[in-house]
Amino acid sequence: MSVAVNNESGETIDELNLARLAQFVLDEMGIHPLAELSVMAVDEPTMTRLHEHFMGEPGPTDVLAFPMDELRPATDDAEPNDVAPDEGLLGDVVLCPTIATAQAKNAGHAAAEELQLLCTHGILHLLGYDHHSPEDEREMFGLQSRLLAAWKSPDPTVET
């Protein structure tokens, strides 16, 4: 699995930790070991331009996801002879650390935790998860919470 983290934000972030988290999430989701993911941290003006151009919404946002090859996670009900998940370019997750820092302060946790949440959220978007309906939101946010709890657990085999 190839995870590249590029920090162009001008802020200090833990690129290695985000790469490890992304690797963990992709492994947990059963993504092909040769899949590629890019995580980029950008400043607010860059995020504003991306948000306005691609989403048609004003101002900056916390995370954007740009899927490439529409890779999907392995399913629990896959038969042994089923085709394995494809390798390819998963896509790009773009984070805005200054927005994440403000959100973390409001949520009462560290900025690094907020970046981990946003990175996981962006990866789930790349894998086809969304939160347009209440049912989809429960599924995506539940999965996001389970992945982050497992990531933070001292024993990754412990379910929370």
N, C-alpha and C positions, 0 to 999 in steps of 0.2 A: 504494500500500500504506500502510495506516495502522497504525503501531505506537505504542502509548501505554505509557510506563513510569511507574509511580507508586510512589514510595518512601515507605512508611508504617512502615518498620522502625526508624527512629531511628538507623540506621547510615549511614555515608557510602558510597555506591556511585556508580559512573559510569553514570548513567541514559542519557546520550547514546551511550556505547559499547554498552550492552546493546540500545538501540533499533537501532543500526546493525548489530549482530550479528544480531538478529532479522530485520531487513530482508534481510540477506545470505542467511540460511538460507531464508527464504521464497522469495526470488528463485531460489536454487539448486534448490529443490524444485519450482519451476514453479507456485507458487501465484498465483492471479489478482491482478493489480496493485491491484484495489479491495478485496481482503480486509482484514479488520481483526483485529488482535491486541492483547491487553492483557497486559502484564507487570507484576506487582505484587510488591514486596518488603515482607515483614511481619516483625514481631517473633516471638519464640518462643511467647509465650502465644497469639497469634492463629493461628500455624501449628499449634499443638497442638490448638486448638479445631477448625480445619478438618480436620486429619488424623483426629481422633477422630470427628467428625460424618460426614464423607464417606467415609472409608476404614474406619472401625470399628477403627482401630489406635491404641494408646496413644502419647502423647508427640508431640513435634514431628518433622517430617521436613524434608528439604532442598528438595524441589520437589513441587508438585502441578500437575496439568493438568486443566482443566475445558473440554472441547470444547463448541462451540455448534452450528455448522451442518454438522459432519462433512465439511469440505472435505478433499480428497485431493490429493496431488501429481500433477503431469502425469507420464505414463509415457513411457519412452524409445521404446516401440513404437507410440505413437499415430500414426494415419494423419492426413494433412493435413486431411481432412474431418471428423475426429472433433470432438466438442463440446469446446470449451476448458474449462479448469478454472473452476469456479463462483466468483463473488465472494460475499462474505458475512462473517459473524462467525466467525473461526477459533476463538476462545475465549480463555481466561485461563490464563496461566502464573503460578503463585505461588511465589516464592522466599523462603527464609529466610537472610539474610546471616550471622547468627551461627552457624548450623549449617554454612553454606558455609565460613566462616572456620576453624572447627574441622577440617572435612574437608580443607581446603587445607593446613593445618599438618601433618596426618597424611600427606598425599600428597606434601608437599615442594614445593608450588608456591604461587603468590600467590592470595589470596582472589578477586581479580578474574578469574583464570583459572577458578577453581571455579564462580563465578557464570556465566561464559560457557558452561561445560560443562553446568551445570544448566539454563540457559535453552534451550540447543540440545536437550537431553534432553526438556524439557517441550514444546517445539514439535513434536518428533518424536512424542511421545505424542498431541498434538492432531491430528496427521496420520494417526493410526491405527497407529503402530508400538508394539510392546510387547516385553517380554522375559520372558514366562512360560515359554517353552520354550528349550532351548539353541540351537536353530536361529534362533528369533526374536531371542534375545539377540545372537547373532553378527551378524545382519543389522542390528539397530538400533545396536549399539555400533560396528560397522564404519562405518556411515553417519555416525554422530555424530563419530567420529574423523576421517573424511575431510572433513566439513564444517568442523570446527574447524581442521584443518591448512590447508585452503584459506583460511579466514578469516585465519589468522596469516601466510600466505605473502605476501611482498612483491609477488608477481605472481599474482593470482587465477586466471590461466589455467594455472599450473603445477600438475600433479597430483602428489600425494604418495602 
